[in-house]
Amino acid sequence: MFTDADPALDAAIPIIFPETYPAYCIFHIAQNLPKNLKAKLGEKWDDFIKQFYQCRNSLCKPLFKQKWNKLLIDYPIAKDYLLRILDQNSRS
């Protein structure tokens, strides 16, 4: 089930639909990233967003995880937001 990262849906999906895998809509992610991180990252924004989309476009899970971890290391200012809002492991 794709959602817009609404916390109420995040809480309800496992209860109402326990067999459903929740995922976030890239359209909503793309709208929220600049709102939440562009000012914080400043001059690093363009490099960050390029690296973010390279991560998103990974074709296998191990490569995604490798790029995700590098993103967290390379942009510590964004780490809290990325983990809190987008990381499946931090929400379970």
Biopython code that builds the backbone (N, CA, C, O; Angstrom):
import numpy as np
from Bio.PDB.StructureBuilder import StructureBuilder

atoms = [
    (1, "MET", "N", (0.847, -1.165, 0.000)),
    (1, "MET", "CA", (0.000, 0.000, 0.000)),
    (1, "MET", "C", (0.897, 1.233, 0.000)),
    (1, "MET", "O", (1.774, 1.371, 0.853)),
    (2, "PHE", "N", (0.675, 2.120, -0.953)),
    (2, "PHE", "CA", (1.423, 3.372, -1.020)),
    (2, "PHE", "C", (0.645, 4.464, -0.300)),
    (2, "PHE", "O", (-0.565, 4.604, -0.476)),
    (3, "THR", "N", (1.364, 5.240, 0.518)),
    (3, "THR", "CA", (0.745, 6.330, 1.255)),
    (3, "THR", "C", (1.584, 7.590, 1.117)),
    (3, "THR", "O", (2.649, 7.581, 0.500)),
    (4, "ASP", "N", (1.092, 8.659, 1.694)),
    (4, "ASP", "CA", (1.804, 9.939, 1.665)),
    (4, "ASP", "C", (2.601, 10.171, 2.955)),
    (4, "ASP", "O", (2.939, 11.309, 3.280)),
    (5, "ALA", "N", (2.897, 9.107, 3.675)),
    (5, "ALA", "CA", (3.674, 9.152, 4.923)),
    (5, "ALA", "C", (2.888, 9.748, 6.088)),
    (5, "ALA", "O", (3.475, 10.310, 7.012)),
    (6, "ASP", "N", (1.599, 9.629, 6.046)),
    (6, "ASP", "CA", (0.753, 10.103, 7.135)),
    (6, "ASP", "C", (0.959, 9.211, 8.358)),
    (6, "ASP", "O", (0.789, 7.997, 8.256)),
    (7, "PRO", "N", (1.320, 9.776, 9.508)),
    (7, "PRO", "CA", (1.577, 8.967, 10.702)),
    (7, "PRO", "C", (0.378, 8.117, 11.132)),
    (7, "PRO", "O", (0.553, 7.008, 11.635)),
    (8, "ALA", "N", (-0.836, 8.633, 10.934)),
    (8, "ALA", "CA", (-2.026, 7.858, 11.305)),
    (8, "ALA", "C", (-2.135, 6.602, 10.446)),
    (8, "ALA", "O", (-2.483, 5.534, 10.950)),
    (9, "LEU", "N", (-1.842, 6.724, 9.156)),
    (9, "LEU", "CA", (-1.850, 5.539, 8.286)),
    (9, "LEU", "C", (-0.747, 4.571, 8.672)),
    (9, "LEU", "O", (-0.954, 3.358, 8.682)),
    (10, "ASP", "N", (0.429, 5.109, 8.991)),
    (10, "ASP", "CA", (1.541, 4.252, 9.421)),
    (10, "ASP", "C", (1.131, 3.398, 10.616)),
    (10, "ASP", "O", (1.497, 2.226, 10.703)),
    (11, "ALA", "N", (0.379, 3.981, 11.523)),
    (11, "ALA", "CA", (-0.066, 3.248, 12.713)),
    (11, "ALA", "C", (-1.191, 2.271, 12.392)),
    (11, "ALA", "O", (-1.247, 1.184, 12.967)),
    (12, "ALA", "N", (-2.083, 2.643, 11.485)),
    (12, "ALA", "CA", (-3.269, 1.825, 11.204)),
    (12, "ALA", "C", (-3.003, 0.650, 10.274)),
    (12, "ALA", "O", (-3.612, -0.407, 10.438)),
    (13, "ILE", "N", (-2.120, 0.804, 9.316)),
    (13, "ILE", "CA", (-1.914, -0.247, 8.309)),
    (13, "ILE", "C", (-1.584, -1.599, 8.932)),
    (13, "ILE", "O", (-2.227, -2.588, 8.581)),
    (14, "PRO", "N", (-0.607, -1.690, 9.845)),
    (14, "PRO", "CA", (-0.300, -3.015, 10.393)),
    (14, "PRO", "C", (-1.442, -3.629, 11.208)),
    (14, "PRO", "O", (-1.524, -4.849, 11.351)),
    (15, "ILE", "N", (-2.309, -2.784, 11.733)),
    (15, "ILE", "CA", (-3.439, -3.283, 12.530)),
    (15, "ILE", "C", (-4.575, -3.737, 11.616)),
    (15, "ILE", "O", (-5.109, -4.833, 11.783)),
    (16, "ILE", "N", (-4.936, -2.906, 10.666)),
    (16, "ILE", "CA", (-6.076, -3.184, 9.794)),
    (16, "ILE", "C", (-5.708, -4.156, 8.672)),
    (16, "ILE", "O", (-6.497, -5.023, 8.298)),
    (17, "PHE", "N", (-4.498, -3.994, 8.147)),
    (17, "PHE", "CA", (-4.029, -4.822, 7.023)),
    (17, "PHE", "C", (-2.683, -5.458, 7.377)),
    (17, "PHE", "O", (-1.659, -5.059, 6.822)),
    (18, "PRO", "N", (-2.659, -6.429, 8.281)),
    (18, "PRO", "CA", (-1.386, -6.960, 8.780)),
    (18, "PRO", "C", (-0.515, -7.628, 7.712)),
    (18, "PRO", "O", (0.696, -7.741, 7.904)),
    (19, "GLU", "N", (-1.081, -8.061, 6.624)),
    (19, "GLU", "CA", (-0.302, -8.710, 5.560)),
    (19, "GLU", "C", (0.192, -7.715, 4.500)),
    (19, "GLU", "O", (0.827, -8.111, 3.523)),
    (20, "THR", "N", (-0.101, -6.438, 4.695)),
    (20, "THR", "CA", (0.225, -5.416, 3.709)),
    (20, "THR", "C", (1.572, -4.782, 4.017)),
    (20, "THR", "O", (1.895, -4.495, 5.170)),
    (21, "TYR", "N", (2.349, -4.571, 2.966)),
    (21, "TYR", "CA", (3.633, -3.888, 3.095)),
    (21, "TYR", "C", (3.426, -2.406, 2.794)),
    (21, "TYR", "O", (3.091, -2.060, 1.660)),
    (22, "PRO", "N", (3.613, -1.525, 3.768)),
    (22, "PRO", "CA", (3.426, -0.097, 3.512)),
    (22, "PRO", "C", (4.655, 0.507, 2.825)),
    (22, "PRO", "O", (5.791, 0.166, 3.155)),
    (23, "ALA", "N", (4.418, 1.382, 1.894)),
    (23, "ALA", "CA", (5.495, 2.095, 1.202)),
    (23, "ALA", "C", (5.046, 3.529, 0.959)),
    (23, "ALA", "O", (3.853, 3.824, 0.898)),
    (24, "TYR", "N", (6.024, 4.409, 0.824)),
    (24, "TYR", "CA", (5.705, 5.808, 0.603)),
    (24, "TYR", "C", (5.779, 6.157, -0.871)),
    (24, "TYR", "O", (6.645, 5.674, -1.600)),
    (25, "CYS", "N", (4.871, 6.988, -1.288)),
    (25, "CYS", "CA", (4.767, 7.466, -2.663)),
    (25, "CYS", "C", (5.933, 8.422, -2.956)),
    (25, "CYS", "O", (6.153, 9.388, -2.225)),
    (26, "ILE", "N", (6.674, 8.139, -4.035)),
    (26, "ILE", "CA", (7.836, 8.976, -4.362)),
    (26, "ILE", "C", (7.412, 10.410, -4.686)),
    (26, "ILE", "O", (8.181, 11.345, -4.461)),
    (27, "PHE", "N", (6.209, 10.593, -5.207)),
    (27, "PHE", "CA", (5.720, 11.951, -5.477)),
    (27, "PHE", "C", (5.681, 12.758, -4.180)),
    (27, "PHE", "O", (6.140, 13.900, -4.145)),
    (28, "HIS", "N", (5.138, 12.175, -3.123)),
    (28, "HIS", "CA", (5.053, 12.885, -1.848)),
    (28, "HIS", "C", (6.424, 13.035, -1.196)),
    (28, "HIS", "O", (6.702, 14.048, -0.555)),
    (29, "ILE", "N", (7.267, 12.043, -1.356)),
    (29, "ILE", "CA", (8.631, 12.169, -0.839)),
    (29, "ILE", "C", (9.323, 13.340, -1.529)),
    (29, "ILE", "O", (9.969, 14.161, -0.878)),
    (30, "ALA", "N", (9.181, 13.410, -2.860)),
    (30, "ALA", "CA", (9.821, 14.481, -3.634)),
    (30, "ALA", "C", (9.289, 15.855, -3.249)),
    (30, "ALA", "O", (10.018, 16.842, -3.351)),
    (31, "GLN", "N", (8.050, 15.943, -2.813)),
    (31, "GLN", "CA", (7.502, 17.218, -2.348)),
    (31, "GLN", "C", (8.027, 17.580, -0.957)),
    (31, "GLN", "O", (8.266, 18.751, -0.663)),
    (32, "ASN", "N", (8.203, 16.577, -0.115)),
    (32, "ASN", "CA", (8.584, 16.836, 1.275)),
    (32, "ASN", "C", (10.080, 17.018, 1.491)),
    (32, "ASN", "O", (10.480, 17.732, 2.412)),
    (33, "LEU", "N", (10.909, 16.399, 0.675)),
    (33, "LEU", "CA", (12.355, 16.550, 0.862)),
    (33, "LEU", "C", (12.797, 18.012, 0.819)),
    (33, "LEU", "O", (13.475, 18.465, 1.741)),
    (34, "PRO", "N", (12.436, 18.765, -0.226)),
    (34, "PRO", "CA", (12.876, 20.173, -0.229)),
    (34, "PRO", "C", (12.293, 20.977, 0.936)),
    (34, "PRO", "O", (12.975, 21.834, 1.498)),
    (35, "LYS", "N", (11.051, 20.709, 1.298)),
    (35, "LYS", "CA", (10.423, 21.435, 2.412)),
    (35, "LYS", "C", (11.190, 21.232, 3.714)),
    (35, "LYS", "O", (11.315, 22.149, 4.525)),
    (36, "ASN", "N", (11.698, 20.024, 3.897)),
    (36, "ASN", "CA", (12.318, 19.675, 5.176)),
    (36, "ASN", "C", (13.836, 19.741, 5.194)),
    (36, "ASN", "O", (14.432, 19.852, 6.265)),
    (37, "LEU", "N", (14.480, 19.676, 4.022)),
    (37, "LEU", "CA", (15.931, 19.571, 4.039)),
    (37, "LEU", "C", (16.693, 20.619, 3.233)),
    (37, "LEU", "O", (17.876, 20.843, 3.488)),
    (38, "LYS", "N", (16.047, 21.260, 2.274)),
    (38, "LYS", "CA", (16.787, 22.169, 1.389)),
    (38, "LYS", "C", (17.482, 23.290, 2.163)),
    (38, "LYS", "O", (18.660, 23.561, 1.932)),
    (39, "ALA", "N", (16.774, 23.934, 3.065)),
    (39, "ALA", "CA", (17.374, 25.028, 3.844)),
    (39, "ALA", "C", (18.486, 24.513, 4.753)),
    (39, "ALA", "O", (19.524, 25.157, 4.902)),
    (40, "LYS", "N", (18.263, 23.351, 5.358)),
    (40, "LYS", "CA", (19.268, 22.781, 6.263)),
    (40, "LYS", "C", (20.552, 22.420, 5.522)),
    (40, "LYS", "O", (21.652, 22.619, 6.036)),
    (41, "LEU", "N", (20.400, 21.886, 4.310)),
    (41, "LEU", "CA", (21.569, 21.434, 3.555)),
    (41, "LEU", "C", (22.254, 22.559, 2.787)),
    (41, "LEU", "O", (23.436, 22.459, 2.459)),
    (42, "GLY", "N", (21.528, 23.611, 2.506)),
    (42, "GLY", "CA", (22.123, 24.764, 1.825)),
    (42, "GLY", "C", (22.801, 24.382, 0.520)),
    (42, "GLY", "O", (22.177, 23.805, -0.370)),
    (43, "GLU", "N", (24.087, 24.709, 0.415)),
    (43, "GLU", "CA", (24.856, 24.441, -0.809)),
    (43, "GLU", "C", (24.977, 22.949, -1.121)),
    (43, "GLU", "O", (25.248, 22.579, -2.264)),
    (44, "LYS", "N", (24.783, 22.107, -0.143)),
    (44, "LYS", "CA", (24.906, 20.657, -0.346)),
    (44, "LYS", "C", (23.628, 20.038, -0.915)),
    (44, "LYS", "O", (23.616, 18.855, -1.252)),
    (45, "TRP", "N", (22.542, 20.833, -1.027)),
    (45, "TRP", "CA", (21.253, 20.312, -1.472)),
    (45, "TRP", "C", (21.336, 19.604, -2.827)),
    (45, "TRP", "O", (20.855, 18.479, -2.964)),
    (46, "ASP", "N", (21.937, 20.247, -3.823)),
    (46, "ASP", "CA", (21.973, 19.665, -5.170)),
    (46, "ASP", "C", (22.694, 18.313, -5.181)),
    (46, "ASP", "O", (22.243, 17.368, -5.828)),
    (47, "ASP", "N", (23.802, 18.233, -4.468)),
    (47, "ASP", "CA", (24.525, 16.953, -4.394)),
    (47, "ASP", "C", (23.697, 15.912, -3.641)),
    (47, "ASP", "O", (23.643, 14.746, -4.031)),
    (48, "PHE", "N", (23.055, 16.348, -2.560)),
    (48, "PHE", "CA", (22.223, 15.434, -1.782)),
    (48, "PHE", "C", (21.096, 14.846, -2.625)),
    (48, "PHE", "O", (20.902, 13.630, -2.639)),
    (49, "ILE", "N", (20.355, 15.699, -3.327)),
    (49, "ILE", "CA", (19.188, 15.207, -4.056)),
    (49, "ILE", "C", (19.608, 14.292, -5.198)),
    (49, "ILE", "O", (18.905, 13.333, -5.516)),
    (50, "LYS", "N", (20.736, 14.578, -5.812)),
    (50, "LYS", "CA", (21.264, 13.694, -6.856)),
    (50, "LYS", "C", (21.578, 12.323, -6.260)),
    (50, "LYS", "O", (21.199, 11.292, -6.816)),
    (51, "GLN", "N", (22.272, 12.324, -5.129)),
    (51, "GLN", "CA", (22.624, 11.065, -4.460)),
    (51, "GLN", "C", (21.367, 10.345, -3.964)),
    (51, "GLN", "O", (21.299, 9.117, -4.018)),
    (52, "PHE", "N", (20.374, 11.096, -3.482)),
    (52, "PHE", "CA", (19.130, 10.495, -3.024)),
    (52, "PHE", "C", (18.441, 9.735, -4.157)),
    (52, "PHE", "O", (18.019, 8.594, -3.973)),
    (53, "TYR", "N", (18.326, 10.364, -5.327)),
    (53, "TYR", "CA", (17.651, 9.710, -6.448)),
    (53, "TYR", "C", (18.464, 8.545, -7.007)),
    (53, "TYR", "O", (17.886, 7.584, -7.514)),
    (54, "GLN", "N", (19.778, 8.609, -6.925)),
    (54, "GLN", "CA", (20.597, 7.452, -7.313)),
    (54, "GLN", "C", (20.322, 6.290, -6.364)),
    (54, "GLN", "O", (20.261, 5.136, -6.788)),
    (55, "CYS", "N", (20.161, 6.594, -5.102)),
    (55, "CYS", "CA", (19.808, 5.579, -4.115)),
    (55, "CYS", "C", (18.434, 5.003, -4.431)),
    (55, "CYS", "O", (18.262, 3.786, -4.491)),
    (56, "ARG", "N", (17.468, 5.876, -4.631)),
    (56, "ARG", "CA", (16.102, 5.446, -4.941)),
    (56, "ARG", "C", (16.057, 4.554, -6.171)),
    (56, "ARG", "O", (15.257, 3.619, -6.221)),
    (57, "ASN", "N", (16.888, 4.819, -7.151)),
    (57, "ASN", "CA", (16.869, 4.080, -8.408)),
    (57, "ASN", "C", (17.659, 2.777, -8.372)),
    (57, "ASN", "O", (17.810, 2.118, -9.401)),
    (58, "SER", "N", (18.157, 2.406, -7.220)),
    (58, "SER", "CA", (18.906, 1.141, -7.102)),
    (58, "SER", "C", (18.020, -0.025, -7.513)),
    (58, "SER", "O", (16.832, -0.064, -7.193)),
    (59, "LEU", "N", (18.610, -0.965, -8.220)),
    (59, "LEU", "CA", (17.832, -2.078, -8.763)),
    (59, "LEU", "C", (17.813, -3.318, -7.877)),
    (59, "LEU", "O", (17.118, -4.288, -8.180)),
    (60, "CYS", "N", (18.569, -3.292, -6.791)),
    (60, "CYS", "CA", (18.521, -4.432, -5.870)),
    (60, "CYS", "C", (18.701, -3.918, -4.439)),
    (60, "CYS", "O", (19.301, -2.870, -4.202)),
    (61, "LYS", "N", (18.167, -4.679, -3.512)),
    (61, "LYS", "CA", (18.153, -4.256, -2.105)),
    (61, "LYS", "C", (19.553, -4.035, -1.530)),
    (61, "LYS", "O", (19.762, -3.031, -0.848)),
    (62, "PRO", "N", (20.526, -4.928, -1.773)),
    (62, "PRO", "CA", (21.865, -4.676, -1.202)),
    (62, "PRO", "C", (22.489, -3.371, -1.703)),
    (62, "PRO", "O", (23.128, -2.651, -0.936)),
    (63, "LEU", "N", (22.303, -3.072, -2.982)),
    (63, "LEU", "CA", (22.842, -1.828, -3.520)),
    (63, "LEU", "C", (22.113, -0.631, -2.922)),
    (63, "LEU", "O", (22.737, 0.380, -2.601)),
    (64, "PHE", "N", (20.795, -0.739, -2.770)),
    (64, "PHE", "CA", (20.035, 0.330, -2.133)),
    (64, "PHE", "C", (20.550, 0.574, -0.721)),
    (64, "PHE", "O", (20.807, 1.717, -0.345)),
    (65, "LYS", "N", (20.704, -0.486, 0.063)),
    (65, "LYS", "CA", (21.165, -0.348, 1.448)),
    (65, "LYS", "C", (22.546, 0.315, 1.507)),
    (65, "LYS", "O", (22.803, 1.160, 2.364)),
    (66, "GLN", "N", (23.425, -0.079, 0.589)),
    (66, "GLN", "CA", (24.764, 0.505, 0.534)),
    (66, "GLN", "C", (24.674, 2.013, 0.254)),
    (66, "GLN", "O", (25.322, 2.814, 0.928)),
    (67, "LYS", "N", (23.875, 2.385, -0.733)),
    (67, "LYS", "CA", (23.735, 3.803, -1.082)),
    (67, "LYS", "C", (22.998, 4.576, 0.014)),
    (67, "LYS", "O", (23.331, 5.729, 0.286)),
    (68, "TRP", "N", (21.999, 3.947, 0.646)),
    (68, "TRP", "CA", (21.262, 4.591, 1.741)),
    (68, "TRP", "C", (22.210, 4.904, 2.899)),
    (68, "TRP", "O", (22.200, 6.013, 3.434)),
    (69, "ASN", "N", (23.027, 3.923, 3.280)),
    (69, "ASN", "CA", (23.967, 4.131, 4.380)),
    (69, "ASN", "C", (24.983, 5.222, 4.054)),
    (69, "ASN", "O", (25.359, 6.000, 4.930)),
    (70, "LYS", "N", (25.424, 5.283, 2.808)),
    (70, "LYS", "CA", (26.356, 6.337, 2.386)),
    (70, "LYS", "C", (25.674, 7.703, 2.453)),
    (70, "LYS", "O", (26.296, 8.688, 2.850)),
    (71, "LEU", "N", (24.420, 7.764, 2.072)),
    (71, "LEU", "CA", (23.649, 9.010, 2.152)),
    (71, "LEU", "C", (23.578, 9.496, 3.600)),
    (71, "LEU", "O", (23.737, 10.687, 3.868)),
    (72, "LEU", "N", (23.340, 8.580, 4.521)),
    (72, "LEU", "CA", (23.260, 8.939, 5.941)),
    (72, "LEU", "C", (24.597, 9.446, 6.469)),
    (72, "LEU", "O", (24.640, 10.355, 7.297)),
    (73, "ILE", "N", (25.680, 8.859, 5.989)),
    (73, "ILE", "CA", (27.016, 9.279, 6.422)),
    (73, "ILE", "C", (27.411, 10.609, 5.786)),
    (73, "ILE", "O", (27.951, 11.490, 6.455)),
    (74, "ASP", "N", (27.137, 10.745, 4.489)),
    (74, "ASP", "CA", (27.552, 11.948, 3.763)),
    (74, "ASP", "C", (26.768, 13.199, 4.144)),
    (74, "ASP", "O", (27.263, 14.316, 3.997)),
    (75, "TYR", "N", (25.536, 13.009, 4.637)),
    (75, "TYR", "CA", (24.677, 14.150, 4.961)),
    (75, "TYR", "C", (24.100, 13.996, 6.369)),
    (75, "TYR", "O", (22.905, 13.747, 6.527)),
    (76, "PRO", "N", (24.951, 14.144, 7.393)),
    (76, "PRO", "CA", (24.483, 13.948, 8.767)),
    (76, "PRO", "C", (23.367, 14.914, 9.175)),
    (76, "PRO", "O", (22.566, 14.602, 10.056)),
    (77, "ILE", "N", (23.315, 16.078, 8.540)),
    (77, "ILE", "CA", (22.244, 17.036, 8.852)),
    (77, "ILE", "C", (20.885, 16.461, 8.457)),
    (77, "ILE", "O", (19.873, 16.766, 9.086)),
    (78, "ALA", "N", (20.863, 15.639, 7.427)),
    (78, "ALA", "CA", (19.611, 15.052, 6.927)),
    (78, "ALA", "C", (19.282, 13.721, 7.596)),
    (78, "ALA", "O", (18.169, 13.217, 7.447)),
    (79, "LYS", "N", (20.211, 13.158, 8.315)),
    (79, "LYS", "CA", (20.063, 11.806, 8.845)),
    (79, "LYS", "C", (18.819, 11.624, 9.708)),
    (79, "LYS", "O", (18.077, 10.661, 9.518)),
    (80, "ASP", "N", (18.581, 12.518, 10.640)),
    (80, "ASP", "CA", (17.420, 12.382, 11.531)),
    (80, "ASP", "C", (16.121, 12.332, 10.725)),
    (80, "ASP", "O", (15.273, 11.471, 10.959)),
    (81, "TYR", "N", (15.969, 13.251, 9.784)),
    (81, "TYR", "CA", (14.747, 13.275, 8.968)),
    (81, "TYR", "C", (14.620, 11.995, 8.143)),
    (81, "TYR", "O", (13.552, 11.385, 8.101)),
    (82, "LEU", "N", (15.693, 11.594, 7.498)),
    (82, "LEU", "CA", (15.645, 10.402, 6.649)),
    (82, "LEU", "C", (15.277, 9.156, 7.454)),
    (82, "LEU", "O", (14.462, 8.348, 7.010)),
    (83, "LEU", "N", (15.865, 9.001, 8.614)),
    (83, "LEU", "CA", (15.568, 7.827, 9.436)),
    (83, "LEU", "C", (14.164, 7.893, 10.028)),
    (83, "LEU", "O", (13.435, 6.901, 10.016)),
    (84, "ARG", "N", (13.793, 9.033, 10.535)),
    (84, "ARG", "CA", (12.496, 9.182, 11.196)),
    (84, "ARG", "C", (11.335, 9.063, 10.216)),
    (84, "ARG", "O", (10.313, 8.456, 10.536)),
    (85, "ILE", "N", (11.483, 9.631, 9.040)),
    (85, "ILE", "CA", (10.367, 9.698, 8.102)),
    (85, "ILE", "C", (10.404, 8.589, 7.056)),
    (85, "ILE", "O", (9.357, 8.038, 6.716)),
    (86, "LEU", "N", (11.560, 8.256, 6.546)),
    (86, "LEU", "CA", (11.608, 7.350, 5.386)),
    (86, "LEU", "C", (12.115, 5.944, 5.666)),
    (86, "LEU", "O", (11.826, 5.033, 4.889)),
    (87, "ASP", "N", (12.847, 5.736, 6.724)),
    (87, "ASP", "CA", (13.462, 4.429, 6.936)),
    (87, "ASP", "C", (12.480, 3.428, 7.530)),
    (87, "ASP", "O", (11.994, 3.620, 8.645)),
    (88, "GLN", "N", (12.187, 2.369, 6.797)),
    (88, "GLN", "CA", (11.234, 1.329, 7.248)),
    (88, "GLN", "C", (11.672, 0.708, 8.572)),
    (88, "GLN", "O", (10.833, 0.449, 9.435)),
    (89, "ASN", "N", (12.957, 0.468, 8.744)),
    (89, "ASN", "CA", (13.441, -0.174, 9.969)),
    (89, "ASN", "C", (13.215, 0.678, 11.203)),
    (89, "ASN", "O", (12.968, 0.146, 12.286)),
    (90, "SER", "N", (13.296, 1.988, 11.056)),
    (90, "SER", "CA", (13.115, 2.854, 12.221)),
    (90, "SER", "C", (11.633, 2.996, 12.587)),
    (90, "SER", "O", (11.312, 3.429, 13.694)),
    (91, "ARG", "N", (10.737, 2.639, 11.677)),
    (91, "ARG", "CA", (9.304, 2.745, 11.957)),
    (91, "ARG", "C", (8.711, 1.446, 12.484)),
    (91, "ARG", "O", (7.576, 1.448, 12.959)),
    (92, "SER", "N", (9.438, 0.342, 12.417)),
    (92, "SER", "CA", (8.850, -0.920, 12.863)),
    (92, "SER", "C", (9.020, -1.144, 14.344)),
    (92, "SER", "O", (8.576, -2.165, 14.869)),
]
sb = StructureBuilder()
sb.init_structure("model")
sb.init_model(0)
sb.init_chain("A")
sb.init_seg("    ")
for serial, (resi, resn, name, xyz) in enumerate(atoms, 1):
    if name == "N":
        sb.init_residue(resn, " ", resi, " ")
    sb.init_atom(name, np.array(xyz, "f"), 0.0, 1.0, " ", f" {name:<3s}", serial, name[0])
structure = sb.get_structure()
